[in-house]
């Protein structure tokens, strides 16, 4: 895939997005409520299926709407609210620490810039960019395992780490697509472009895909 192919590819993905019925759709609805929701849901989603995270976020955000609410909640109650996300006990403690940091350093508000977001407990580049894109509607490229894998599978980038992928995509991807790139590729990766046995026979993007081209050549001999 080449840089000039991206607008056509991403417009096709936008048109196909809701047909995929991907697990990420319900989670996106929770993230886009406000920056605090985006931050909490992104942190809870680590090592947890999106279906589970979406249910837990809906339950938790029905009870809390600010860092102060988390600080006032008993730790055991918080653990019960976020169960069964992965490592829920550790995440409950981290949420408490994060809430304290937000109140103490940022007047209870979620920062709206990458530098300050990266200062927060447990926040790396992926989570920070999700907050900027989903919570603040700012151009940001959140690179998770799907984005890293598929961008390389297409042949759009040749990178070893998510950080390298983010940097390269920032050079290649038109800014107007930055916010959508994560959700589109995650949905695509969850349903069609799976890590093992991708459903290439159902994919509308094979004409641009280096992986499909290589597999077809191998099959032909």
Secondary structure as UniProt FT lines:
FT   HELIX           3..5
FT   HELIX           6..16
FT   HELIX           17..19
FT   HELIX           24..31
FT   TURN            32..33
FT   HELIX           35..44
FT   TURN            45..47
FT   HELIX           50..61
FT   TURN            62..63
FT   HELIX           67..72
FT   HELIX           75..82
FT   TURN            83..84
FT   TURN            86..87
FT   HELIX           88..106
FT   TURN            107..108
FT   HELIX           114..117
FT   TURN            118..119
FT   TURN            121..122
FT   HELIX           125..130
FT   HELIX           131..135
FT   HELIX           145..154
FT   HELIX           162..172
FT   HELIX           175..177
FT   HELIX           178..191
FT   HELIX           200..202
FT   TURN            204..205
FT   HELIX           206..208
FT   HELIX           210..220
//
